Amino acid sequence: ALVALYESTNGAGWNHNDNWLITNTVDTWWGIYAIFGYVQGISLSENNLNGSIPAELGNLSDLETLFLDDNQLIGSIPPELGNLSNLETLYLNYNVLSGSIPAELGNLSDLGFLSLEVNQLSGSIPAELGNLSDLQELYLTSNQLSGSIPPELGNLSKLVTLRLHYNRLSGSIPAELGNLSNLVRLYLNVNKLSGSIPAELGNLSELVTLCLDINQLSGSIPLSFINLTSLVTFF
């Protein structure tokens, strides 16, 4: 899987590729964390990776962290990443990835941090992301995502930050987002959302930042917002 990653992203041109393919002890390879040969972490952020993410990464069953952010990766996100049952952190942000978000990412039951922002992803947000019961941070900002916000995201009871701004999302804001009792930051601005602001958002007692501006929302601000005693920023 690591050889496939090296070859599909022009490893020879990386900023750092120390020991890659030179030794068989992968824990000596730059950016690889392994125990007894089992790869648990890949950290290749800002490393000039060019090319696509290989499907073979889905074979690294012990992988817990995958950082491929701030590179020039193109193509789609392989659905095989949904096989990484031990994955806790997935950062693919700040690349040029396109296509849809694979529904298979909803299989990552241990995932706490998912960042896909600042790419060229399109299509709808998979409802399956609502299965990520351990998720604390979901960053999908600055893509070309369309369709409605899945009400299933209201199942993410541990979510602290939800960033969906700068997309093409339409439809109404799901009332189910009012179930996110640990939410501190909610960014839905710069989309095409319509309808009224759900009164249920007034249940978000931990909310500090709420950004809804530059949409097509109508109606009044819910009276329930008087309960948002932690709110500091509201656009």
MDAnalysis code that builds the backbone (N, CA, C; Angstrom):
import MDAnalysis as mda
import numpy as np

u = mda.Universe.empty(705, n_residues=235, atom_resindex=np.repeat(np.arange(235), 3), trajectory=True)
u.add_TopologyAttr("name", ["N", "CA", "C"] * 235)
u.add_TopologyAttr("resid", np.arange(1, 236))
u.add_TopologyAttr("resname", ["ALA", "LEU", "VAL", "ALA", "LEU", "TYR", "GLU", "SER", "THR", "ASN", "GLY", "ALA", "GLY", "TRP", "ASN", "HIS", "ASN", "ASP", "ASN", "TRP", "LEU", "ILE", "THR", "ASN", "THR", "VAL", "ASP", "THR", "TRP", "TRP", "GLY", "ILE", "TYR", "ALA", "ILE", "PHE", "GLY", "TYR", "VAL", "GLN", "GLY", "ILE", "SER", "LEU", "SER", "GLU", "ASN", "ASN", "LEU", "ASN", "GLY", "SER", "ILE", "PRO", "ALA", "GLU", "LEU", "GLY", "ASN", "LEU", "SER", "ASP", "LEU", "GLU", "THR", "LEU", "PHE", "LEU", "ASP", "ASP", "ASN", "GLN", "LEU", "ILE", "GLY", "SER", "ILE", "PRO", "PRO", "GLU", "LEU", "GLY", "ASN", "LEU", "SER", "ASN", "LEU", "GLU", "THR", "LEU", "TYR", "LEU", "ASN", "TYR", "ASN", "VAL", "LEU", "SER", "GLY", "SER", "ILE", "PRO", "ALA", "GLU", "LEU", "GLY", "ASN", "LEU", "SER", "ASP", "LEU", "GLY", "PHE", "LEU", "SER", "LEU", "GLU", "VAL", "ASN", "GLN", "LEU", "SER", "GLY", "SER", "ILE", "PRO", "ALA", "GLU", "LEU", "GLY", "ASN", "LEU", "SER", "ASP", "LEU", "GLN", "GLU", "LEU", "TYR", "LEU", "THR", "SER", "ASN", "GLN", "LEU", "SER", "GLY", "SER", "ILE", "PRO", "PRO", "GLU", "LEU", "GLY", "ASN", "LEU", "SER", "LYS", "LEU", "VAL", "THR", "LEU", "ARG", "LEU", "HIS", "TYR", "ASN", "ARG", "LEU", "SER", "GLY", "SER", "ILE", "PRO", "ALA", "GLU", "LEU", "GLY", "ASN", "LEU", "SER", "ASN", "LEU", "VAL", "ARG", "LEU", "TYR", "LEU", "ASN", "VAL", "ASN", "LYS", "LEU", "SER", "GLY", "SER", "ILE", "PRO", "ALA", "GLU", "LEU", "GLY", "ASN", "LEU", "SER", "GLU", "LEU", "VAL", "THR", "LEU", "CYS", "LEU", "ASP", "ILE", "ASN", "GLN", "LEU", "SER", "GLY", "SER", "ILE", "PRO", "LEU", "SER", "PHE", "ILE", "ASN", "LEU", "THR", "SER", "LEU", "VAL", "THR", "PHE", "PHE"])
u.atoms.positions = np.array([
    [0.833, -1.199, 0.000],
    [0.000, 0.000, 0.000],
    [0.875, 1.261, 0.000],
    [1.976, 1.244, 0.766],
    [2.846, 2.415, 0.816],
    [3.594, 2.603, -0.495],
    [3.985, 1.519, -1.110],
    [4.633, 1.614, -2.420],
    [3.664, 2.205, -3.439],
    [2.401, 1.783, -3.388],
    [1.384, 2.327, -4.286],
    [1.199, 3.820, -4.058],
    [1.241, 4.254, -2.794],
    [1.119, 5.671, -2.473],
    [2.290, 6.453, -3.057],
    [3.484, 5.916, -2.885],
    [4.692, 6.564, -3.399],
    [4.627, 6.711, -4.914],
    [4.231, 5.629, -5.581],
    [4.250, 5.630, -7.041],
    [3.131, 6.473, -7.638],
    [1.974, 6.515, -6.977],
    [0.832, 7.238, -7.551],
    [0.870, 8.731, -7.255],
    [1.795, 9.158, -6.374],
    [1.872, 10.583, -6.023],
    [3.257, 11.165, -6.279],
    [4.009, 10.523, -7.178],
    [5.334, 11.014, -7.587],
    [6.260, 11.175, -6.385],
    [6.465, 10.064, -5.685],
    [7.295, 10.081, -4.491],
    [8.686, 10.646, -4.712],
    [9.207, 10.462, -5.913],
    [10.545, 10.990, -6.199],
    [10.583, 12.515, -6.123],
    [9.410, 13.144, -6.273],
    [9.353, 14.591, -6.245],
    [8.870, 15.170, -4.930],
    [8.667, 14.328, -3.917],
    [8.232, 14.829, -2.620],
    [9.297, 15.736, -2.001],
    [8.864, 16.606, -1.124],
    [9.825, 17.415, -0.374],
    [10.675, 16.543, 0.543],
    [10.046, 15.535, 1.121],
    [10.737, 14.611, 2.025],
    [10.333, 13.185, 1.677],
    [11.290, 12.367, 1.328],
    [11.032, 10.947, 1.040],
    [12.146, 10.072, 1.613],
    [12.730, 10.522, 2.706],
    [13.858, 9.824, 3.314],
    [13.531, 8.349, 3.571],
    [14.385, 7.479, 3.071],
    [14.352, 6.023, 3.282],
    [13.213, 5.307, 2.568],
    [12.342, 6.016, 1.873],
    [11.242, 5.344, 1.174],
    [11.801, 4.404, 0.099],
    [11.336, 3.165, 0.146],
    [11.670, 2.099, -0.805],
    [13.124, 1.658, -0.709],
    [13.900, 2.259, 0.200],
    [15.312, 1.889, 0.349],
    [15.461, 0.739, 1.342],
    [14.698, 0.784, 2.414],
    [14.740, -0.278, 3.420],
    [13.382, -0.956, 3.516],
    [13.346, -2.117, 4.139],
    [12.081, -2.831, 4.371],
    [11.462, -2.480, 5.715],
    [12.151, -1.694, 6.521],
    [11.623, -1.292, 7.825],
    [10.886, 0.027, 7.646],
    [9.575, -0.081, 7.458],
    [8.796, 1.094, 7.051],
    [8.744, 2.164, 8.140],
    [9.040, 1.776, 9.379],
    [9.008, 2.792, 10.426],
    [10.166, 3.778, 10.311],
    [11.127, 3.505, 9.422],
    [12.206, 4.460, 9.167],
    [11.879, 5.384, 7.995],
    [10.766, 5.134, 7.310],
    [10.392, 5.953, 6.166],
    [9.806, 7.271, 6.668],
    [10.132, 8.341, 5.997],
    [9.652, 9.667, 6.396],
    [8.110, 9.677, 6.466],
    [7.595, 10.158, 7.592],
    [6.159, 10.350, 7.738],
    [5.371, 9.107, 8.086],
    [6.059, 7.988, 8.315],
    [5.359, 6.734, 8.628],
    [5.598, 6.364, 10.087],
    [4.513, 6.081, 10.777],
    [4.605, 5.579, 12.148],
    [4.108, 4.140, 12.146],
    [4.973, 3.230, 12.551],
    [4.628, 1.816, 12.528],
    [5.175, 1.122, 13.766],
    [4.460, 0.098, 14.209],
    [4.896, -0.747, 15.319],
    [4.921, -2.189, 14.829],
    [6.094, -2.820, 14.922],
    [6.284, -4.205, 14.467],
    [5.817, -4.382, 13.023],
    [6.051, -3.345, 12.215],
    [5.712, -3.437, 10.805],
    [4.275, -3.088, 10.468],
    [3.441, -2.851, 11.477],
    [2.045, -2.502, 11.239],
    [1.911, -0.983, 11.211],
    [1.507, -0.464, 10.063],
    [1.443, 0.984, 9.876],
    [0.237, 1.550, 10.616],
    [0.518, 2.475, 11.530],
    [-0.556, 3.091, 12.308],
    [-0.748, 4.560, 11.973],
    [0.247, 5.196, 11.379],
    [0.125, 6.603, 11.047],
    [0.862, 6.973, 9.780],
    [0.211, 7.817, 8.963],
    [0.844, 8.393, 7.774],
    [0.692, 9.899, 7.874],
    [1.816, 10.600, 7.898],
    [1.797, 12.057, 8.017],
    [2.657, 12.662, 6.899],
    [1.994, 13.033, 5.808],
    [2.690, 13.571, 4.636],
    [2.095, 14.917, 4.230],
    [1.692, 15.699, 5.214],
    [1.152, 17.030, 4.949],
    [2.226, 17.925, 4.336],
    [1.791, 18.824, 3.439],
    [2.695, 19.817, 2.832],
    [3.977, 19.164, 2.318],
    [3.814, 18.094, 1.566],
    [4.991, 17.342, 1.128],
    [5.065, 17.209, -0.391],
    [4.305, 18.036, -1.111],
    [4.359, 18.065, -2.572],
    [3.964, 16.741, -3.211],
    [2.914, 16.127, -2.669],
    [2.360, 14.938, -3.303],
    [1.538, 15.356, -4.512],
    [1.859, 14.790, -5.669],
    [1.139, 15.060, -6.916],
    [0.599, 13.751, -7.464],
    [-0.689, 13.722, -7.766],
    [-1.284, 12.509, -8.293],
    [-2.512, 12.137, -7.490],
    [-2.872, 10.875, -7.531],
    [-4.118, 10.423, -6.920],
    [-3.857, 9.554, -5.697],
    [-4.881, 9.444, -4.857],
    [-4.797, 8.594, -3.667],
    [-5.081, 7.152, -4.096],
    [-4.165, 6.225, -3.855],
    [-4.387, 4.846, -4.316],
    [-5.384, 4.102, -3.441],
    [-6.173, 3.259, -4.078],
    [-7.158, 2.450, -3.356],
    [-6.494, 1.504, -2.366],
    [-5.232, 1.163, -2.620],
    [-4.524, 0.212, -1.755],
    [-4.384, 0.696, -0.319],
    [-4.523, 2.010, -0.080],
    [-4.442, 2.490, 1.302],
    [-5.518, 1.860, 2.168],
    [-6.599, 1.427, 1.553],
    [-7.672, 0.775, 2.288],
    [-7.276, -0.560, 2.892],
    [-6.089, -1.069, 2.520],
    [-5.602, -2.343, 3.061],
    [-4.854, -2.182, 4.378],
    [-4.583, -0.939, 4.777],
    [-3.805, -0.707, 6.005],
    [-4.750, -0.757, 7.211],
    [-5.102, -1.949, 7.605],
    [-6.175, -2.145, 8.582],
    [-5.857, -1.609, 9.973],
    [-4.569, -1.355, 10.269],
    [-4.198, -0.827, 11.585],
    [-4.073, 0.697, 11.600],
    [-4.309, 1.332, 10.467],
    [-4.085, 2.766, 10.352],
    [-5.034, 3.559, 11.247],
    [-4.454, 4.477, 12.015],
    [-5.237, 5.321, 12.918],
    [-5.265, 6.778, 12.475],
    [-4.192, 7.254, 11.836],
    [-4.139, 8.643, 11.379],
    [-3.638, 8.699, 9.945],
    [-4.311, 9.538, 9.145],
    [-3.909, 9.716, 7.752],
    [-3.952, 11.204, 7.428],
    [-2.775, 11.799, 7.286],
    [-2.627, 13.214, 6.971],
    [-2.018, 13.348, 5.578],
    [-2.847, 13.725, 4.609],
    [-2.373, 13.984, 3.249],
    [-2.756, 15.394, 2.822],
    [-2.984, 16.269, 3.781],
    [-3.459, 17.619, 3.508],
    [-2.350, 18.521, 2.965],
    [-2.775, 19.615, 2.346],
    [-1.860, 20.619, 1.811],
    [-0.894, 20.033, 0.795],
    [-1.449, 19.343, -0.183],
    [-0.661, 18.810, -1.287],
    [-1.360, 19.172, -2.601],
    [-1.058, 18.452, -3.660],
    [-1.704, 18.704, -4.961],
    [-2.373, 17.425, -5.461],
    [-3.048, 16.739, -4.568],
    [-3.713, 15.492, -4.925],
    [-4.934, 15.762, -5.788],
    [-5.111, 14.935, -6.812],
    [-6.237, 15.077, -7.729],
    [-7.024, 13.767, -7.755],
    [-8.109, 13.756, -8.510],
    [-8.918, 12.566, -8.611],
    [-9.884, 12.448, -7.448],
    [-10.465, 11.292, -7.315],
    [-11.510, 11.078, -6.319],
    [-10.949, 10.469, -5.029],
    [-11.764, 10.530, -3.999],
    [-11.438, 9.875, -2.723],
    [-11.811, 8.396, -2.857],
    [-10.865, 7.483, -2.700],
    [-11.191, 6.062, -2.888],
    [-12.195, 5.573, -1.838],
    [-13.264, 4.926, -2.268],
    [-14.206, 4.373, -1.289],
    [-13.570, 3.331, -0.379],
    [-12.443, 2.765, -0.816],
    [-11.738, 1.765, -0.012],
    [-11.250, 2.325, 1.319],
    [-11.146, 3.649, 1.437],
    [-10.753, 4.226, 2.729],
    [-11.791, 3.901, 3.800],
    [-12.982, 3.568, 3.387],
    [-14.014, 3.146, 4.333],
    [-13.720, 1.823, 5.003],
    [-12.679, 1.110, 4.538],
    [-12.275, -0.160, 5.161],
    [-11.355, 0.038, 6.366],
    [-10.922, 1.273, 6.595],
    [-9.940, 1.539, 7.656],
    [-10.657, 1.636, 9.008],
    [-11.005, 0.496, 9.542],
    [-11.898, 0.434, 10.708],
    [-11.296, 1.036, 11.974],
    [-9.982, 1.232, 12.009],
    [-9.341, 1.818, 13.184],
    [-8.999, 3.295, 13.007],
    [-9.381, 3.870, 11.877],
    [-8.992, 5.245, 11.584],
    [-9.688, 6.231, 12.524],
    [-8.885, 7.115, 13.097],
    [-9.395, 8.130, 14.024],
    [-9.324, 9.536, 13.451],
    [-8.373, 9.780, 12.538],
    [-8.187, 11.111, 11.960],
    [-7.930, 10.986, 10.467],
    [-8.708, 11.738, 9.672],
    [-8.529, 11.743, 8.222],
    [-8.514, 13.189, 7.730],
    [-7.351, 13.630, 7.262],
    [-7.177, 14.987, 6.751],
    [-6.762, 14.911, 5.290],
    [-7.678, 15.308, 4.411],
    [-7.398, 15.380, 2.979],
    [-7.615, 16.794, 2.461],
    [-7.700, 17.755, 3.366],
    [-8.017, 19.124, 3.006],
    [-6.879, 19.810, 2.245],
    [-7.240, 20.893, 1.567],
    [-6.288, 21.688, 0.784],
    [-5.570, 20.848, -0.264],
    [-6.392, 20.237, -1.115],
    [-5.897, 19.531, -2.289],
    [-6.766, 19.935, -3.474],
    [-6.785, 19.107, -4.512],
    [-7.615, 19.391, -5.690],
    [-8.491, 18.175, -5.978],
    [-8.944, 17.527, -4.927],
    [-9.752, 16.321, -5.065],
    [-11.126, 16.667, -5.638],
    [-11.652, 15.777, -6.458],
    [-12.936, 16.001, -7.115],
    [-13.824, 14.771, -6.961],
    [-15.001, 14.832, -7.554],
    [-15.945, 13.739, -7.406],
    [-16.720, 13.862, -6.105],
    [-17.434, 12.823, -5.762],
    [-18.301, 12.849, -4.589],
    [-17.589, 12.317, -3.348],
    [-18.173, 12.615, -2.207],
    [-17.685, 12.061, -0.937],
    [-18.199, 10.628, -0.833],
    [-17.328, 9.638, -0.705],
    [-17.801, 8.248, -0.667],
    [-18.671, 7.972, 0.564],
    [-19.812, 7.356, 0.336],
    [-20.682, 6.979, 1.453],
    [-19.982, 6.015, 2.400],
    [-18.977, 5.293, 1.876],
    [-18.251, 4.308, 2.682],
    [-17.510, 4.937, 3.858],
    [-17.251, 6.232, 3.800],
    [-16.595, 6.885, 4.936],
    [-17.473, 6.808, 6.180],
    [-18.750, 6.590, 6.001],
    [-19.649, 6.415, 7.131],
    [-19.409, 5.134, 7.913],
    [-18.542, 4.245, 7.399],
    [-18.197, 3.007, 8.101],
    [-17.111, 3.208, 9.156],
    [-16.496, 4.387, 9.178],
    [-15.334, 4.617, 10.046],
    [-15.801, 4.960, 11.457],
    [-16.181, 3.949, 12.196],
    [-16.860, 4.143, 13.483],
    [-15.975, 4.784, 14.551],
    [-14.649, 4.732, 14.379],
    [-13.739, 5.337, 15.363],
    [-13.314, 6.745, 14.980],
    [-13.788, 7.250, 13.844],
    [-13.306, 8.527, 13.330],
    [-13.744, 9.692, 14.222],
    [-12.753, 10.492, 14.630],
    [-13.048, 11.659, 15.448],
    [-12.889, 12.964, 14.696],
    [-12.052, 12.955, 13.631],
    [-11.742, 14.183, 12.912],
    [-11.736, 13.896, 11.413],
    [-12.576, 14.618, 10.674],
    [-12.666, 14.445, 9.224],
    [-12.613, 15.812, 8.567],
    [-11.570, 16.050, 7.778],
    [-11.412, 17.320, 7.087],
    [-11.204, 17.067, 5.601],
    [-12.175, 17.535, 4.813],
    [-12.114, 17.436, 3.350],
    [-12.220, 18.815, 2.720],
    [-12.049, 19.860, 3.514],
    [-12.319, 21.208, 3.025],
    [-11.267, 21.696, 2.037],
    [-11.671, 22.698, 1.252],
    [-10.837, 23.333, 0.227],
    [-10.350, 22.296, -0.777],
    [-11.315, 21.710, -1.467],
    [-11.072, 20.823, -2.597],
    [-12.070, 21.194, -3.691],
    [-12.356, 20.271, -4.569],
    [-13.354, 20.504, -5.623],
    [-14.395, 19.395, -5.601],
    [-14.741, 18.947, -4.407],
    [-15.707, 17.871, -4.259],
    [-17.105, 18.351, -4.630],
    [-17.880, 17.463, -5.221],
    [-19.213, 17.819, -5.686],
    [-20.205, 16.738, -5.253],
    [-21.458, 16.933, -5.637],
    [-22.496, 16.001, -5.217],
    [-22.995, 16.335, -3.826],
    [-23.754, 15.436, -3.260],
    [-24.381, 15.681, -1.965],
    [-23.533, 15.151, -0.810],
    [-23.839, 15.621, 0.387],
    [-23.198, 15.107, 1.597],
    [-23.856, 13.770, 1.929],
    [-23.099, 12.678, 2.016],
    [-23.717, 11.374, 2.270],
    [-24.407, 11.328, 3.641],
    [-25.619, 10.822, 3.653],
    [-26.336, 10.653, 4.921],
    [-25.587, 9.719, 5.853],
    [-24.761, 8.832, 5.269],
    [-24.014, 7.855, 6.063],
    [-23.022, 8.503, 7.026],
    [-22.645, 9.746, 6.780],
    [-21.742, 10.426, 7.720],
    [-22.404, 10.574, 9.087],
    [-23.703, 10.480, 9.132],
    [-24.417, 10.521, 10.401],
    [-24.167, 9.314, 11.277],
    [-23.488, 8.283, 10.732],
    [-23.149, 7.085, 11.511],
    [-21.865, 7.245, 12.307],
    [-21.153, 8.349, 12.101],
    [-19.831, 8.536, 12.730],
    [-20.016, 9.025, 14.163],
    [-20.352, 8.106, 15.038],
    [-20.793, 8.455, 16.391],
    [-19.701, 9.084, 17.251],
    [-18.428, 8.920, 16.878],
    [-17.323, 9.514, 17.648],
    [-16.827, 10.826, 17.053],
    [-17.441, 11.280, 15.965],
    [-16.928, 12.442, 15.250],
    [-17.061, 13.717, 16.076],
    [-15.952, 14.451, 16.174],
    [-15.930, 15.720, 16.891],
    [-15.785, 16.921, 15.956],
    [-15.089, 16.735, 14.828],
    [-14.858, 17.831, 13.894],
    [-15.191, 17.352, 12.484],
    [-16.063, 18.095, 11.781],
    [-16.406, 17.788, 10.389],
    [-16.224, 19.054, 9.571],
    [-15.220, 19.032, 8.684],
    [-14.858, 20.189, 7.865],
    [-15.070, 19.847, 6.387],
    [-16.082, 20.478, 5.790],
    [-16.367, 20.276, 4.366],
    [-16.389, 21.602, 3.611],
    [-15.835, 22.629, 4.217],
    [-15.853, 23.977, 3.672],
    [-15.207, 24.080, 2.292],
    [-15.682, 25.039, 1.498],
    [-15.036, 25.435, 0.236],
    [-14.871, 24.260, -0.714],
    [-16.011, 23.675, -1.049],
    [-16.088, 22.680, -2.108],
    [-17.213, 23.096, -3.052],
    [-17.754, 22.149, -3.781],
    [-18.871, 22.421, -4.689],
    [-20.036, 21.503, -4.345],
    [-20.203, 21.241, -3.063],
    [-21.241, 20.323, -2.610],
    [-22.621, 20.940, -2.796],
    [-23.562, 20.114, -3.198],
    [-24.909, 20.586, -3.477],
    [-25.925, 19.678, -2.795],
    [-27.193, 19.979, -3.009],
    [-28.241, 19.200, -2.353],
    [-28.479, 19.697, -0.946],
    [-29.259, 18.948, -0.201],
    [-29.645, 19.365, 1.144],
    [-28.681, 18.846, 2.204],
    [-28.731, 19.467, 3.367],
    [-27.952, 18.997, 4.510],
    [-28.663, 17.778, 5.099],
    [-28.004, 16.627, 5.188],
    [-28.689, 15.433, 5.693],
    [-29.119, 15.607, 7.148],
    [-30.374, 15.359, 7.457],
    [-30.801, 15.434, 8.858],
    [-30.070, 14.450, 9.754],
    [-29.495, 13.399, 9.139],
    [-28.737, 12.403, 9.901],
    [-27.529, 12.997, 10.616],
    [-27.058, 14.158, 10.166],
    [-25.939, 14.791, 10.866],
    [-26.326, 15.161, 12.297],
    [-27.600, 15.242, 12.566],
    [-28.066, 15.501, 13.925],
    [-27.795, 14.362, 14.888],
    [-27.338, 13.206, 14.359],
    [-26.986, 12.055, 15.214],
    [-25.580, 12.161, 15.782],
    [-24.806, 13.136, 15.333],
    [-23.393, 13.230, 15.720],
    [-23.277, 13.909, 17.081],
    [-23.591, 13.164, 18.114],
    [-23.757, 13.741, 19.453],
    [-22.474, 14.304, 20.046],
    [-21.311, 13.878, 19.530],
    [-20.034, 14.387, 20.056],
    [-19.477, 15.545, 19.249],
    [-20.196, 15.953, 18.212],
    [-19.678, 16.968, 17.303],
    [-19.492, 18.308, 18.008],
    [-18.309, 18.885, 17.809],
    [-17.976, 20.191, 18.385],
    [-17.977, 21.279, 17.312],
    [-17.497, 20.931, 16.116],
    [-17.437, 21.900, 15.020],
    [-18.020, 21.300, 13.747],
    [-18.915, 22.055, 13.103],
    [-19.492, 21.657, 11.820],
    [-19.303, 22.808, 10.844],
    [-18.478, 22.571, 9.841],
    [-18.133, 23.607, 8.857],
    [-18.604, 23.155, 7.477],
    [-19.695, 23.755, 7.014],
    [-20.259, 23.424, 5.703],
    [-20.320, 24.641, 4.796],
    [-19.682, 25.736, 5.182],
    [-19.837, 26.978, 4.442],
    [-19.043, 26.980, 3.131],
    [-19.406, 27.935, 2.282],
    [-18.808, 28.081, 0.954],
    [-19.003, 26.823, 0.117],
    [-20.268, 26.440, -0.024],
    [-20.658, 25.354, -0.918],
    [-21.879, 25.799, -1.711],
    [-22.645, 24.837, -2.205],
    [-23.854, 25.141, -2.986],
    [-25.054, 24.410, -2.386],
    [-25.033, 24.258, -1.080],
    [-26.084, 23.508, -0.401],
    [-27.405, 24.266, -0.461],
    [-28.485, 23.530, -0.640],
    [-29.802, 24.134, -0.782],
    [-30.793, 23.449, 0.155],
    [-32.038, 23.914, 0.102],
    [-33.055, 23.362, 0.997],
    [-33.006, 24.020, 2.361],
    [-33.723, 23.452, 3.280],
    [-33.829, 24.048, 4.613],
    [-32.750, 23.519, 5.556],
    [-32.556, 24.249, 6.637],
    [-31.641, 23.797, 7.696],
    [-32.374, 22.735, 8.510],
    [-31.828, 21.529, 8.626],
    [-32.538, 20.471, 9.362],
    [-32.715, 20.821, 10.837],
    [-33.925, 20.661, 11.321],
    [-34.181, 20.889, 12.742],
    [-33.356, 19.956, 13.613],
    [-32.957, 18.801, 13.048],
    [-32.190, 17.806, 13.796],
    [-30.839, 18.326, 14.261],
    [-30.333, 19.380, 13.629],
    [-29.059, 19.945, 14.081],
    [-29.183, 20.484, 15.501],
    [-30.385, 20.733, 15.935],
    [-30.605, 21.163, 17.306],
    [-30.324, 20.088, 18.335],
    [-30.075, 18.849, 17.881],
    [-29.724, 17.747, 18.797],
    [-28.243, 17.701, 19.126],
    [-27.444, 18.532, 18.471],
    [-25.985, 18.482, 18.634],
    [-25.590, 19.238, 19.901],
    [-25.791, 18.598, 21.025],
    [-25.697, 19.274, 22.322],
    [-24.292, 19.743, 22.672],
    [-23.267, 19.191, 22.010],
    [-21.883, 19.601, 22.290],
    [-21.335, 20.578, 21.267],
    [-22.180, 21.005, 20.334],
    [-21.702, 21.850, 19.246],
    [-21.296, 23.230, 19.762],
    [-20.096, 23.645, 19.348],
    [-19.559, 24.954, 19.737],
    [-19.524, 25.899, 18.540],
    [-19.265, 25.366, 17.347],
    [-19.124, 26.190, 16.149],
    [-19.946, 25.598, 15.011],
    [-20.811, 26.422, 14.412],
    [-21.659, 25.981, 13.304],
    [-21.569, 27.007, 12.175],
    [-21.015, 26.565, 11.055],
    [-20.846, 27.425, 9.886],
    [-21.666, 26.864, 8.719],
    [-22.723, 27.578, 8.361],
    [-23.569, 27.199, 7.225],
    [-23.638, 28.324, 6.195],
    [-22.841, 29.354, 6.369],
    [-22.929, 30.538, 5.538],
    [-22.408, 30.313, 4.120],
    [-22.799, 31.219, 3.238],
    [-22.412, 31.219, 1.821],
    [-22.817, 29.903, 1.156],
    [-24.107, 29.655, 1.174],
    [-24.719, 28.536, 0.474],
    [-25.987, 29.040, -0.200],
    [-26.913, 28.140, -0.458],
    [-28.195, 28.518, -1.069],
    [-29.350, 28.009, -0.205],
    [-29.131, 28.007, 1.089],
    [-30.140, 27.492, 2.013],
    [-31.344, 28.422, 2.053],
    [-32.523, 27.833, 2.210],
    [-33.757, 28.604, 2.199],
    [-34.659, 28.174, 3.348],
    [-35.803, 28.831, 3.441],
    [-36.731, 28.517, 4.519],
    [-36.373, 29.269, 5.782],
    [-37.022, 28.912, 6.851],
    [-36.822, 29.605, 8.123],
    [-35.704, 28.963, 8.934],
    [-35.225, 29.706, 9.895],
    [-34.204, 29.202, 10.826],
    [-34.907, 28.330, 11.866],
    [-34.515, 27.074, 12.032],
    [-35.216, 26.195, 12.975],
    [-35.086, 26.685, 14.414],
    [-36.190, 26.706, 15.107],
    [-36.173, 27.092, 16.518],
    [-35.311, 26.150, 17.341],
    [-35.158, 24.919, 16.853],
    [-34.391, 23.911, 17.587],
    [-32.923, 24.290, 17.769],
    [-32.417, 25.180, 16.929],
    [-31.029, 25.622, 17.104],
    [-30.850, 26.344, 18.435],
    [-31.928, 26.801, 19.003],
    [-31.866, 27.426, 20.318],
    [-31.539, 26.459, 21.435],
    [-31.507, 25.159, 21.124],
    [-31.134, 24.143, 22.123],
    [-29.626, 24.000, 22.270],
    [-28.872, 24.627, 21.388],
    [-27.420, 24.421, 21.349],
    [-26.749, 25.295, 22.407],
    [-26.814, 24.863, 23.632],
    [-26.388, 25.685, 24.770],
    [-24.891, 25.947, 24.794],
    [-24.089, 25.125, 24.102],
    [-22.634, 25.312, 24.081],
    [-22.182, 26.184, 22.914],
    [-23.105, 26.581, 22.050],
    [-22.746, 27.265, 20.813],
    [-22.112, 28.628, 21.078],
    [-20.928, 28.824, 20.479],
    [-20.201, 30.082, 20.587],
    [-20.261, 30.856, 19.266],
    [-20.191, 30.125, 18.143],
    [-20.182, 30.749, 16.823],
    [-21.286, 30.158, 15.961],
    [-22.114, 31.030, 15.374],
    [-23.181, 30.612, 14.468],
    [-23.165, 31.538, 13.258],
    [-22.861, 30.970, 12.092],
    [-22.780, 31.758, 10.860],
    [-23.783, 31.218, 9.840],
    [-24.781, 32.052, 9.520],
    [-25.840, 31.676, 8.586],
    [-25.947, 32.659, 7.424],
    [-25.065, 33.636, 7.361],
    [-25.214, 34.722, 6.393],
    [-24.939, 34.269, 4.962],
    [-25.396, 35.080, 4.013],
    [-25.268, 34.852, 2.572],
    [-25.915, 33.521, 2.198],
    [-27.210, 33.432, 2.514],
    [-28.078, 32.349, 2.089],
    [-29.372, 32.972, 1.579],
    [-30.423, 32.183, 1.504],
    [-31.730, 32.678, 1.072],
    [-32.770, 32.402, 2.146],
    [-32.349, 32.538, 3.399],
    [-33.221, 32.256, 4.530],
    [-34.282, 33.348, 4.671],
    [-35.425, 32.971, 5.222],
    [-36.528, 33.913, 5.379],
    [-37.131, 33.760, 6.772],
    [-38.046, 34.645, 7.090],
    [-38.686, 34.585, 8.394],
    [-37.879, 35.327, 9.443],
    [-38.267, 35.137, 10.664],
    [-37.641, 35.861, 11.772],
    [-36.619, 34.997, 12.498],
    [-35.802, 35.666, 13.311],
    [-34.871, 34.953, 14.177],
    [-35.682, 34.309, 15.307],
    [-35.543, 33.008, 15.535],
    [-36.370, 32.324, 16.547],
    [-36.181, 32.912, 17.945],
    [-37.286, 33.033, 18.640],
    [-37.239, 33.524, 20.014],
    [-36.388, 32.618, 20.898],
    [-36.283, 31.330, 20.516],
    [-35.500, 30.365, 21.303],
    [-34.029, 30.737, 21.371],
    [-33.564, 31.626, 20.470],
    [-32.152, 32.016, 20.476],
    [-31.763, 32.769, 21.742],
    [-32.759, 33.187, 22.490],
    [-32.450, 33.839, 23.766],
    [-31.769, 32.866, 24.725],
    [-31.888, 31.557, 24.431],
    [-31.255, 30.533, 25.269],
    [-29.778, 30.331, 24.936],
    [-29.310, 30.928, 23.859],
    [-27.916, 30.728, 23.436],
    [-27.001, 31.651, 24.227],
    [-26.852, 31.348, 25.486],
    [-26.130, 32.245, 26.414],
    [-24.617, 32.231, 26.201],
    [-24.108, 31.221, 25.477],
    [-22.658, 31.168, 25.213],
    [-22.286, 31.828, 23.900],
    [-23.296, 32.242, 23.116],
    [-23.059, 32.752, 21.780],
    [-22.265, 34.061, 21.802],
    [-21.184, 34.089, 21.025],
    [-20.339, 35.276, 20.907],
    [-20.422, 35.867, 19.499],
    [-20.399, 34.981, 18.486],
    [-20.412, 35.423, 17.086],
    [-21.652, 34.893, 16.395],
    [-22.453, 35.819, 15.819],
    [-23.683, 35.440, 15.117],
    [-23.810, 36.299, 13.874],
    [-23.659, 35.644, 12.717],
    [-23.808, 36.337, 11.438],
    [-25.001, 35.734, 10.694],
])
